[in-house]
């Protein structure tokens, strides 16, 4: 599966909320019940240092199983901790139930201004 492309713009002193609706290949809403999400923001694709870590585990990402949505929520104080500039990110679904699986859903630029 090829990841979709979506660029995110964060404005200093403003909260950020981004919502993605996930569909199965047949066009039906995805069942996110057994999945978790994680997203890492880095200066470059090859950078080892993670600038921002978001996940369903740390509460920055929330799933709505009923709506098939994944919502990223960042407070203005979290954004203020990131230096202004251009970064990259990717959002993955993963499960450890049964066979471990990872699906990269979305990637793009993460700009902080």
Secondary structure as UniProt FT lines:
FT   STRAND          4..5
FT   STRAND          8..10
FT   TURN            12..13
FT   STRAND          16..21
FT   TURN            25..26
FT   TURN            33..34
FT   STRAND          36..42
FT   TURN            45..46
FT   STRAND          52..55
FT   TURN            56..59
FT   STRAND          61..64
FT   TURN            65..68
FT   STRAND          69..74
FT   HELIX           76..80
FT   STRAND          85..95
FT   STRAND          101..112
//
